[in-house]
Amino acid sequence: MRLQKEIMSDIIIRKAAAEDVHTIAEIEKASIPQPWSEAAFADALTQENAVTLVAEAGDEILGFITGVFLFDNADIYSVATSEQHRKKGIGASLLQAFFDTLPSEVETVGLEVRESNSAAISLYEKYGFERVGLRKNFYEEPRENAVLYTKKLR
Ligand SMILES: CC(C)(COP(=O)(O)OP(=O)(O)OC[C@H]1O[C@@H](n2cnc3c(N)ncnc32)[C@H](O)[C@@H]1OP(=O)(O)O)[C@@H](O)C(=O)NCCC(=O)NCCS
């Protein structure tokens, strides 16, 4: 799957493989507090109802998205772009590719995000997610509220 025209032309998005897990975990660790472990990403790759995609240029992984689906709903667990490649449309393209990869019966996509994460909130709102709730003190280190978002796919 090729990315859209505003993205550098040599970037592709593809399903993640076992050999990508180390880099995915490194990007996650550098991007958010309380990151998933490498083992958690590896485990997600073995789940039939999980989707992990990477954005890649040459043999360098620039970002990833991971989530699961069950019946008519999917949840995004994590999306991140490596710091030096942000603001180039990679996060948006990963999000769109995630939607495109979901089975047709999936109607809604949910996620939670730290209340202070304005970059991610801006990304989600730009791509049609609506704020549906708040979980007080959901996150640790630092303790922070989670904002819940949902997007209707169809
Ligand atoms: C959130 C994140 C994934 C965005 O990735 P990205 O590749 O930089 O995103 P894009 O370039 O595709 O940006 C798409 C839109 O997101 C929003 N956005 C991205 N970065 C932003 C920033 N620093 N400030 C405000 N809005 C931002 C904008 O609406 C942007 O559209 P625009 O370029 O037309 O203004 C990236 O900042 C990141 O990896 N953050 C750390 C990890 C993280 O917080 N993940 C979310 C956990 S819930």
Ligand as a Chemical Component Dictionary entry (heavy atoms), coordinates in Angstrom:
data_LIG
# 
_chem_comp.id                   LIG 
_chem_comp.type                 NON-POLYMER 
_chem_comp.pdbx_formal_charge   0 
_chem_comp.three_letter_code    LIG 
# 
loop_
_chem_comp_atom.comp_id 
_chem_comp_atom.atom_id 
_chem_comp_atom.alt_atom_id 
_chem_comp_atom.type_symbol 
_chem_comp_atom.charge 
_chem_comp_atom.model_Cartn_x 
_chem_comp_atom.model_Cartn_y 
_chem_comp_atom.model_Cartn_z 
_chem_comp_atom.pdbx_ordinal 
LIG C1  C1  C 0 0.809  11.936 17.565 1  
LIG C2  C2  C 0 1.821  11.508 16.514 2  
LIG C3  C3  C 0 1.684  10.007 16.280 3  
LIG C4  C4  C 0 1.547  12.251 15.194 4  
LIG O1  O1  O 0 2.400  11.683 14.206 5  
LIG P1  P1  P 0 2.910  12.551 12.955 6  
LIG O2  O2  O 0 3.504  11.579 11.995 7  
LIG O3  O3  O 0 3.778  13.652 13.407 8  
LIG O4  O4  O 0 1.501  13.111 12.426 9  
LIG P2  P2  P 0 1.152  13.773 11.020 10 
LIG O5  O5  O 0 2.343  14.462 10.445 11 
LIG O6  O6  O 0 0.493  12.741 10.174 12 
LIG O7  O7  O 0 0.099  14.877 11.466 13 
LIG C5  C5  C 0 -1.262 14.755 11.152 14 
LIG C6  C6  C 0 -2.038 15.763 11.969 15 
LIG O8  O8  O 0 -1.829 15.503 13.371 16 
LIG C7  C7  C 0 -1.826 16.758 14.082 17 
LIG N1  N1  N 0 -0.510 16.954 14.702 18 
LIG C8  C8  C 0 0.588  16.197 14.539 19 
LIG N2  N2  N 0 1.597  16.677 15.290 20 
LIG C9  C9  C 0 1.130  17.763 15.927 21 
LIG C10 C10 C 0 1.688  18.678 16.858 22 
LIG N3  N3  N 0 2.969  18.574 17.275 23 
LIG N4  N4  N 0 0.901  19.653 17.355 24 
LIG C11 C11 C 0 -0.380 19.789 16.960 25 
LIG N5  N5  N 0 -0.972 18.951 16.055 26 
LIG C12 C12 C 0 -0.227 17.958 15.560 27 
LIG C13 C13 C 0 -2.117 17.826 13.075 28 
LIG O9  O9  O 0 -3.529 17.959 12.991 29 
LIG C14 C14 C 0 -1.588 17.191 11.800 30 
LIG O10 O10 O 0 -2.166 17.726 10.651 31 
LIG P3  P3  P 0 -1.406 18.936 9.896  32 
LIG O11 O11 O 0 -0.037 18.442 9.586  33 
LIG O12 O12 O 0 -2.248 19.154 8.689  34 
LIG O13 O13 O 0 -1.383 20.075 10.868 35 
LIG C15 C15 C 0 3.276  11.882 16.949 36 
LIG O14 O14 O 0 3.301  13.217 17.408 37 
LIG C16 C16 C 0 3.847  10.977 18.004 38 
LIG O15 O15 O 0 4.436  9.937  17.694 39 
LIG N6  N6  N 0 3.690  11.350 19.293 40 
LIG C17 C17 C 0 4.229  10.563 20.388 41 
LIG C18 C18 C 0 3.448  9.266  20.553 42 
LIG C19 C19 C 0 2.019  9.543  20.954 43 
LIG O16 O16 O 0 1.734  10.427 21.730 44 
LIG N7  N7  N 0 1.102  8.708  20.419 45 
LIG C20 C20 C 0 -0.299 8.771  20.746 46 
LIG C21 C21 C 0 -0.567 7.992  21.964 47 
LIG S1  S1  S 0 -2.329 7.931  22.316 48 
# 
loop_
_chem_comp_bond.comp_id 
_chem_comp_bond.atom_id_1 
_chem_comp_bond.atom_id_2 
_chem_comp_bond.value_order 
_chem_comp_bond.pdbx_ordinal 
LIG C1  C2  SING 1  
LIG C2  C3  SING 2  
LIG C2  C4  SING 3  
LIG C2  C15 SING 4  
LIG C4  O1  SING 5  
LIG O1  P1  SING 6  
LIG P1  O2  DOUB 7  
LIG P1  O3  SING 8  
LIG P1  O4  SING 9  
LIG O4  P2  SING 10 
LIG P2  O5  DOUB 11 
LIG P2  O6  SING 12 
LIG P2  O7  SING 13 
LIG O7  C5  SING 14 
LIG C5  C6  SING 15 
LIG C6  O8  SING 16 
LIG C6  C14 SING 17 
LIG O8  C7  SING 18 
LIG C7  N1  SING 19 
LIG C7  C13 SING 20 
LIG N1  C8  SING 21 
LIG N1  C12 SING 22 
LIG C8  N2  DOUB 23 
LIG N2  C9  SING 24 
LIG C9  C10 SING 25 
LIG C9  C12 DOUB 26 
LIG C10 N3  SING 27 
LIG C10 N4  DOUB 28 
LIG N4  C11 SING 29 
LIG C11 N5  DOUB 30 
LIG N5  C12 SING 31 
LIG C13 O9  SING 32 
LIG C13 C14 SING 33 
LIG C14 O10 SING 34 
LIG O10 P3  SING 35 
LIG P3  O11 DOUB 36 
LIG P3  O12 SING 37 
LIG P3  O13 SING 38 
LIG C15 O14 SING 39 
LIG C15 C16 SING 40 
LIG C16 O15 DOUB 41 
LIG C16 N6  SING 42 
LIG N6  C17 SING 43 
LIG C17 C18 SING 44 
LIG C18 C19 SING 45 
LIG C19 O16 DOUB 46 
LIG C19 N7  SING 47 
LIG N7  C20 SING 48 
LIG C20 C21 SING 49 
LIG C21 S1  SING 50 
# 
